[in-house]
Amino acid sequence: MQHEVIINLAAGQELRIDLTHVPAMANEDGRRWLDEQFTALECEPLRPSGKVLLADKVLVVARAGQRQLQGDAVWRETFGRAAAAVLQRPLIRVDVPGMAISF
């Protein structure tokens, strides 16, 4: 089965994180890692209410962590594993410019 996270950072700039042969991350570990990155990268909630959905957290961490996604293979893989763990889908598309996630 295919396990992949595809991140569109800008027009013509797409990153693919193949998770097929990578150990899965537990849901709680994925949540914890995303929470830590959300804080470390000084992310802001997308919604005026301040409520942060898991999909929103994946989006804003991807947006704030673009430098890490492009230049740090370990961070990129961990991001993919965490996103897959919390969203529980085999194929995840993260569109940073469009601020959308699709499956």
Secondary structure, 3 states (H helix, E strand, C coil): CCCEEEEEEECCEEEEEECCCCCCCCHHHHHHHHHHHHHHCCCCCCCCCCCCCHHHHHHHHHHHCHHHHHHCHHHHHHHHHHHHHHHCCCEEEEECCCCEEEC
